[in-house]
Amino acid sequence: MFDFFADQPLLPTIWFAVVGFFWIGYITLDGFDLGVGMLMSRLFAKNEKERRLLLNTIGPVWDGNEVWLVTAGAATFAAFPLWYASLFSALYIPLTLTLIALIFRAVGIEYRGKKDSARWIAGWNLAISLGSLVIAFMIGALLALTSTGLPLNANGDRVGGAFAWVTPAVLMGGLAMVGLSLVMGLAFVALKTDGEIRHRAHTLLLRLLPLLLLPVTGWVLYLQFTSGKALSWAFTVVAAIAAVGAWTLLKAGHEGKGFAALASFTVFGVSAIFLALYPNVLPSTLNEAHHLTISSASSSDYTLTVMSWVAIFGVPILLIYQSWTYWVFRQRLTVDHIPTAHDVTELARRISK
Amino acid sequence: MDPLEIARWQFGITTVYHFMMVPLTLGLGAVVTGFYIAYIRTNKPEYKRMTKFWGKLYLINFIMGVATGLVQEFQFGMAWSEYSRFVGDVFGAPLAMEGLLAFFVESTFLGLWIFGWDKLKPKIHAACLFMAVAASWLSAYFIIVANSWMQHPVGVEMVDGRPVLNDVWAVLTNNTAMVAYPHALAGAVQVAGGFLVGIAWYKLWKRRRDGVDTIGENGKVVVGQQVEGARDTTDFTVWFKSLRIGAMVGLIGFLGTAFTGHSQAQLMIEQQPMKMAAAEAACHDGTGFSVLSLSSPGAQNCDEVQAILEIPGLLSFLAYEDFTTNVAGITTLMPIYEETYGTHLPDDPELYGERAGSEIDYLPLMEVTYYGFRGMITLGGVSALSFLYVLWVTRKKGEGTVPEAKWISNLAIAGILAPFGANILGWVFTEMGRQPFVVAPNPDGNPAILMFTAAAVSPGVSGFEILFSLVSLALVYAALMVVEIYLLAKYVKAGVVAAMPELVEDPHQDDHDDRDVLAFAY
């Protein structure tokens, strides 16, 4: 089962796993808060109090979650500069849109409540919900394209123009990440809130879970049938068990365990994709000789050794303090917890107590 | 459309914009941490108000720095893929360290601070803020390390035509970074000082204009109270202390930039003589320079040139002491550059596009380096003088407040921009002064370890694509700049109550006290 590792270099293999770890961490953690962001649309949230409640469930943690993306990008740059350079330059236009969505979403979360005006709030609410949707779709598309390949020449540059990346893989990966985020978001809302909205999220989750997980399942299976290995198939099976387990647990009302099972599904499912891709990191659809692989795209062993020490020191500490944050803010929230909205200009006209 | 020119404009615009948020985040974060620690130690109400108010402005600005920082990381790969491939073995590492060791800490602990009021014990809560701010300073270190490697590549050897890391400590302790880092931090501290001074001055002036504070017959200030908006006597103390602390912090920042700037100039003469020549070329040119030497601490820089004259080997080019013959300084350097690094770009259209085989101009844009350098020093110096003035006006405790004149208050607000301008001009000078290189060669290292900017842009990306991102990012940035300034102004006008509704709010009226309401919510 593990023989396919045997003839591959060790340090690039480890760093392929580390980069995969950061991407999976991002998909799992930002997955649910992107989902919550999408749920802030009028399609799910009934009124302003509910939208603020949703926002505050992710309030203390969303920024820390987003750093997983930053670090996934930077770790790719450090460990596989050729992968980073080819992928990011090939997807120039979609990444520009992703950046704009990331900017608007982040600023929207912080600025939304800073002025008591319906237009202001509606505008930033759209920035958050639509921004979350665009980010999830684009990141899913990016990862799908790195797993299925891009038209790259010998130098690793995209051929075929600015839109050469438009393939069915974009839709597959994009919908996969959007569906996954919505499932995780609904499960998180059911876990983190109480009252009517908790039950609405729970009911909707049970109804939509099979449908929303369909695209990601399709992506995982597609990779298994094209380049699967015994180990990646094993991960696929575990992911399938986790998905069924999640549905059963959620149906029985175990929101915490159900959420954990969904997270396991994400971890094993995305791992199965990365394992199937290995030892490629970004295949070329033009010529097998142009495939970027863990050996052809990686940094030197010295750099990877240095970065390994940084990761050995940094990752465990990171996991400890991020877990602590979730512990500090473990309380379930209800609409009653949300303080009255203020406009600061109006406050300044009020009389002191 | 020339992808290189568009990509350079994009990098310049997005970086300058990002670096308007960054120094304020670095400097103001440290100041707010100081206020919070002072509150925990003394329990004085003004320190709590200062923490809350300045902390609110800090957060409004912080998020813009985060949002625009993502663009910085992504665009190396998007627009500069050839650069990323060439330097990836060494350049990616500090960025990954920044993410893993600094940015994670910063974002996570800041979330704990924002939402942790009344939830965490005060000391732990303050420790969270401290961690977030310390991590932002560490983050700046890693970014400066990466940038300094582009100015002065160390710790690498050439393997198969690419620089490969062989000594990470040399990169982390690059002497260029060791002076650039404190210089950037000192600049950030001065930005925070100017921000405090401008806003606190305005708030004190507003209290006088609204008749809250008056001047008694003995010439001393009579601090009044206004129940509306909680403009009580503590409110006066908030602004008075903010003003004085701001001026002191700003002066410390200015002195820091002056001392570290001096060391930087000395290193630059050795490491990037052409950049220094371009910056100093006009130094001894009659009137233009003498005005500068008389009117601002910029005079120190010509003294620096004098001091550097003592370094052997550089004497020949520094001997030409005025502008007309100073060109000879550059003409002395030019043949050395041409001999060492070539007269023409390699004839490789794959890498250099239409510039393949063209002649290399080793002189950076002189107007930019010359005026950028002087503009930086002038703005920093003028701002420092204003801090001295503030300290003089407020020198007697319990007696002074700001003058009644509106124009001084307007000037104080405008003065906030001076240290920002100095920061921006400093970066523009050092980055454009590095041209035509994106990785400037190390005179003591392997002369093959360099990269011309012309070779760095993504070969597979069209000018249209880069223009698309340049236009859309510029529009988004411009719109968000308006929004950020609007919000900052709104919060400044409202004053402390903007960050502390509890000062004017009856808890029984707004929120039923049997409800367990969050201390902070978005």
Chai-1 contact restraints between the chains, C-beta under 6 A:
chainA,res_idxA,chainB,res_idxB,connection_type,confidence,min_distance_angstrom,max_distance_angstrom,comment,restraint_id
A,L55,B,Y522,contact,1.0,0.0,6.0,A-B,restraint_1
A,N56,B,A521,contact,1.0,0.0,6.0,A-B,restraint_2
A,N56,B,Y522,contact,1.0,0.0,6.0,A-B,restraint_3
A,G59,B,F115,contact,1.0,0.0,6.0,A-B,restraint_4
A,G59,B,Y522,contact,1.0,0.0,6.0,A-B,restraint_5
A,P60,B,G111,contact,1.0,0.0,6.0,A-B,restraint_6
A,P60,B,F115,contact,1.0,0.0,6.0,A-B,restraint_7
A,V61,B,G111,contact,1.0,0.0,6.0,A-B,restraint_8
A,D63,B,S107,contact,1.0,0.0,6.0,A-B,restraint_9
A,D63,B,G111,contact,1.0,0.0,6.0,A-B,restraint_10
A,G64,B,S107,contact,1.0,0.0,6.0,A-B,restraint_11
A,G64,B,T108,contact,1.0,0.0,6.0,A-B,restraint_12
A,G64,B,G111,contact,1.0,0.0,6.0,A-B,restraint_13
A,V67,B,F103,contact,1.0,0.0,6.0,A-B,restraint_14
A,V67,B,F104,contact,1.0,0.0,6.0,A-B,restraint_15
A,V67,B,S107,contact,1.0,0.0,6.0,A-B,restraint_16
A,V70,B,G99,contact,1.0,0.0,6.0,A-B,restraint_17
A,V70,B,F103,contact,1.0,0.0,6.0,A-B,restraint_18
A,T71,B,G99,contact,1.0,0.0,6.0,A-B,restraint_19
A,T71,B,L100,contact,1.0,0.0,6.0,A-B,restraint_20
A,G73,B,E73,contact,1.0,0.0,6.0,A-B,restraint_21
A,A74,B,L95,contact,1.0,0.0,6.0,A-B,restraint_22
A,A74,B,A96,contact,1.0,0.0,6.0,A-B,restraint_23
A,A74,B,G99,contact,1.0,0.0,6.0,A-B,restraint_24
A,A75,B,A96,contact,1.0,0.0,6.0,A-B,restraint_25
A,F77,B,G92,contact,1.0,0.0,6.0,A-B,restraint_26
A,F77,B,L95,contact,1.0,0.0,6.0,A-B,restraint_27
A,A78,B,G92,contact,1.0,0.0,6.0,A-B,restraint_28
A,A78,B,A93,contact,1.0,0.0,6.0,A-B,restraint_29
A,A78,B,A96,contact,1.0,0.0,6.0,A-B,restraint_30
A,P81,B,S84,contact,1.0,0.0,6.0,A-B,restraint_31
A,P81,B,R85,contact,1.0,0.0,6.0,A-B,restraint_32
A,P81,B,G88,contact,1.0,0.0,6.0,A-B,restraint_33
A,P81,B,G92,contact,1.0,0.0,6.0,A-B,restraint_34
A,L82,B,R85,contact,1.0,0.0,6.0,A-B,restraint_35
A,Y84,B,G77,contact,1.0,0.0,6.0,A-B,restraint_36
A,Y84,B,S84,contact,1.0,0.0,6.0,A-B,restraint_37
A,A85,B,G77,contact,1.0,0.0,6.0,A-B,restraint_38
A,A85,B,S81,contact,1.0,0.0,6.0,A-B,restraint_39
A,A85,B,S84,contact,1.0,0.0,6.0,A-B,restraint_40
A,A85,B,R85,contact,1.0,0.0,6.0,A-B,restraint_41
A,F88,B,G77,contact,1.0,0.0,6.0,A-B,restraint_42
A,F88,B,M78,contact,1.0,0.0,6.0,A-B,restraint_43
A,S89,B,M78,contact,1.0,0.0,6.0,A-B,restraint_44
A,S89,B,S81,contact,1.0,0.0,6.0,A-B,restraint_45
A,S89,B,S458,contact,1.0,0.0,6.0,A-B,restraint_46
A,S89,B,G460,contact,1.0,0.0,6.0,A-B,restraint_47
A,S89,B,V461,contact,1.0,0.0,6.0,A-B,restraint_48
A,Y92,B,M78,contact,1.0,0.0,6.0,A-B,restraint_49
A,Y92,B,V461,contact,1.0,0.0,6.0,A-B,restraint_50
A,Y92,B,E465,contact,1.0,0.0,6.0,A-B,restraint_51
A,I93,B,E465,contact,1.0,0.0,6.0,A-B,restraint_52
A,L95,B,F74,contact,1.0,0.0,6.0,A-B,restraint_53
A,L95,B,M78,contact,1.0,0.0,6.0,A-B,restraint_54
A,T96,B,S469,contact,1.0,0.0,6.0,A-B,restraint_55
A,L99,B,L70,contact,1.0,0.0,6.0,A-B,restraint_56
A,L99,B,V71,contact,1.0,0.0,6.0,A-B,restraint_57
A,L99,B,F74,contact,1.0,0.0,6.0,A-B,restraint_58
A,I100,B,V476,contact,1.0,0.0,6.0,A-B,restraint_59
A,L102,B,L70,contact,1.0,0.0,6.0,A-B,restraint_60
A,I103,B,A67,contact,1.0,0.0,6.0,A-B,restraint_61
A,A106,B,I63,contact,1.0,0.0,6.0,A-B,restraint_62
A,A106,B,V66,contact,1.0,0.0,6.0,A-B,restraint_63
A,A106,B,A67,contact,1.0,0.0,6.0,A-B,restraint_64
A,V107,B,I63,contact,1.0,0.0,6.0,A-B,restraint_65
A,V107,B,A67,contact,1.0,0.0,6.0,A-B,restraint_66
A,E110,B,I63,contact,1.0,0.0,6.0,A-B,restraint_67
A,G113,B,Y522,contact,1.0,0.0,6.0,A-B,restraint_68
A,K114,B,L487,contact,1.0,0.0,6.0,A-B,restraint_69
A,D157,B,P459,contact,1.0,0.0,6.0,A-B,restraint_70
A,D157,B,G460,contact,1.0,0.0,6.0,A-B,restraint_71
A,R158,B,G460,contact,1.0,0.0,6.0,A-B,restraint_72
A,A162,B,S462,contact,1.0,0.0,6.0,A-B,restraint_73
A,A162,B,E465,contact,1.0,0.0,6.0,A-B,restraint_74
A,S299,B,D89,contact,1.0,0.0,6.0,A-B,restraint_75
A,S300,B,D89,contact,1.0,0.0,6.0,A-B,restraint_76
A,S300,B,V164,contact,1.0,0.0,6.0,A-B,restraint_77
A,Y302,B,L165,contact,1.0,0.0,6.0,A-B,restraint_78
A,T303,B,D89,contact,1.0,0.0,6.0,A-B,restraint_79
A,T303,B,A93,contact,1.0,0.0,6.0,A-B,restraint_80
A,T303,B,L165,contact,1.0,0.0,6.0,A-B,restraint_81
A,V306,B,V168,contact,1.0,0.0,6.0,A-B,restraint_82
A,M307,B,A93,contact,1.0,0.0,6.0,A-B,restraint_83
A,V310,B,M97,contact,1.0,0.0,6.0,A-B,restraint_84
A,G314,B,L100,contact,1.0,0.0,6.0,A-B,restraint_85
A,G314,B,L101,contact,1.0,0.0,6.0,A-B,restraint_86
A,L318,B,F104,contact,1.0,0.0,6.0,A-B,restraint_87
A,Y321,B,T108,contact,1.0,0.0,6.0,A-B,restraint_88
A,Q322,B,T108,contact,1.0,0.0,6.0,A-B,restraint_89
A,T325,B,T108,contact,1.0,0.0,6.0,A-B,restraint_90
A,T325,B,L112,contact,1.0,0.0,6.0,A-B,restraint_91
A,D336,B,R515,contact,1.0,0.0,6.0,A-B,restraint_92
A,H337,B,L518,contact,1.0,0.0,6.0,A-B,restraint_93
A,I338,B,A521,contact,1.0,0.0,6.0,A-B,restraint_94
A,P339,B,V517,contact,1.0,0.0,6.0,A-B,restraint_95
A,P339,B,A521,contact,1.0,0.0,6.0,A-B,restraint_96
A,T340,B,D510,contact,1.0,0.0,6.0,A-B,restraint_97
A,H342,B,P501,contact,1.0,0.0,6.0,A-B,restraint_98
A,V344,B,Y491,contact,1.0,0.0,6.0,A-B,restraint_99
A,V344,B,A494,contact,1.0,0.0,6.0,A-B,restraint_100
A,V344,B,A498,contact,1.0,0.0,6.0,A-B,restraint_101
A,T345,B,A494,contact,1.0,0.0,6.0,A-B,restraint_102
A,L347,B,V497,contact,1.0,0.0,6.0,A-B,restraint_103
A,L347,B,P501,contact,1.0,0.0,6.0,A-B,restraint_104
A,L347,B,V504,contact,1.0,0.0,6.0,A-B,restraint_105
A,A348,B,G229,contact,1.0,0.0,6.0,A-B,restraint_106
A,A348,B,A494,contact,1.0,0.0,6.0,A-B,restraint_107
A,A348,B,G495,contact,1.0,0.0,6.0,A-B,restraint_108
A,A348,B,V497,contact,1.0,0.0,6.0,A-B,restraint_109
A,R350,B,V504,contact,1.0,0.0,6.0,A-B,restraint_110
A,I351,B,V227,contact,1.0,0.0,6.0,A-B,restraint_111
A,I351,B,E228,contact,1.0,0.0,6.0,A-B,restraint_112
A,S352,B,V227,contact,1.0,0.0,6.0,A-B,restraint_113
A,S352,B,A230,contact,1.0,0.0,6.0,A-B,restraint_114
A,S352,B,V504,contact,1.0,0.0,6.0,A-B,restraint_115
